[in-house]
Every structure is written in C-alpha cells, then in structure tokens.
Amino acid sequence: MSVNVKDGTPMHGPSLCESCAQGYVATGYGATEMLVICDALCRSHPVPFPVRKCTHYLDKNRRDIEEMEKVAWIIDTGGTRRKAGFEPAESGTGTEREIELTLDGKE
C-alpha cells in the first residue's frame, strides 16, 4: 500500500522572495540570519518567514517586453525582393542550397 500526498507542505527550501524582483533580501553569516523586505503590497513590508507561494511574485530573472526589445535582433531584408524569416520545410527542393549570413550589414 502506498500513500501519495499531493501539494504537501515542504519543510525546507529557498524562500520565493530570494528570486522576486519586489523583494529585498539581506542574509547574514548564520543559516537563520535573513531579513526580507517586500514591496509588492505596501512599501517596506517585513516578511518574518520563508515564503513558499506568493500571488504577487515577479521573477527577477525573467525579462519584460522592453528589455527583450533592447536585445532583439533586427532582420534587414536587404531589399524588397528578399523576405525575412525562415522558409517552410515543404518549400525546399530537398537539395542543398547556399546560405547568406550578413553580420555587419555589408554585403
């Protein structure tokens, strides 16, 4: 006989605040020395315990649309006769073709 517990309460693990963009985390040298300040709901709200689930969590490692636009590649077609993007697999003839790669904008 086996017992399965779904979504059971974990007894340890990192706090969600450590990877949240709205949290300020200061850690000391000891394992329990941690100060967490949350700015999600109100300014400078202290959090006295490790957080497992949060409705206002905002991953600081995930980029927003403005940051993604800054690092996006701009594809220049080099004229109106060429289309930007990829060709569908069925449009190929099955033979090898020449590929042109322009890195500095000079042809």
N, C-alpha and C positions, 0 to 999 in steps of 0.2 A: 504494500500500500504506500503510495507516495502523496505528499501534500504539496500543493502549489499555492504560493501566496503571490497574488498579482498586485503590483504597486505597493508593496510593503514599505515600511518606514526604514530607510537605511540608517545605520547607527554612526556612520562616519562618511567622510568625503569632503571635497573642497566646497567652499561657500560659493554660491552663484554670484555673489557680489564681487568676487575677485576678477571676473571676466565681464562685468557690466560697465557700460560707459557712464552710467549715472551714479556709480558708487566710488567712494574714496576709501581705499584700504591701506592702513598703516599696520605693519607687522613688526613685532619685536624679535628678540633672540629666542625667547621661550616658545614652546609649541602653542601655548594658550594666549600669548600676547598679541592680540589683534584688535584694532579699532576700526570699525566700519561706519562711514557716514553716507547716507543715501539721500540723493537729491531728486528722486523720482516723484514723490508726492508733495513734499514740502521741503523747504530749504534746510539743510543740515540736520536731518533726522538720524539720530544714532540707532544702529541695529546691534543689539546685545548678543545675538546668537548667529550661528552659521545658517544661511538661507538655502533651502533645497529647491523651492519653487517660488517664482515671483511673477505677478501679472504685468509689471512694468519693466521687465528685464529687457535691456538693449545691449546686444553683443558688441563689445568694443572692437572685436576683430573682424566684424562684418562692415563692409563699406556701404555708404549711402550713394544715391544716384549721382550727386555732384562729384564725389570722389572718383567714382567709376568713369565719369565723363572726362576727368582730367588725365587718366591713364589710358584711355581708349585710343586705338589706332584709327587714323583717318585713311580710308581707302580711296585713293585717287585713281580714276579710271583712265587717265591719260588721253582723253578724247571721248567723243560720242560713239565711236564705233565699237568700243570695248565695254563690257558690262562688269561691274564689281561683284565679287562673291564667288560662290562655288557652283560648278555645273552639276546637275543631277547625274547619277550613275548611269541611267539609261541613255543619256545623250552621247556618251562616249562611244567610239567605234571599237574599243577593245584593244587598239594598238597604242603603243607608247607615243606620247606627244611631247613637244618642247614646252618647258615651263619657264616663264619670265618672272624674275624676282628683282624688284627695284627697291633698294634700301634708302638711298639718299635723295630720291626724287629726280635724278638724272638718268636719262636713258642712254 
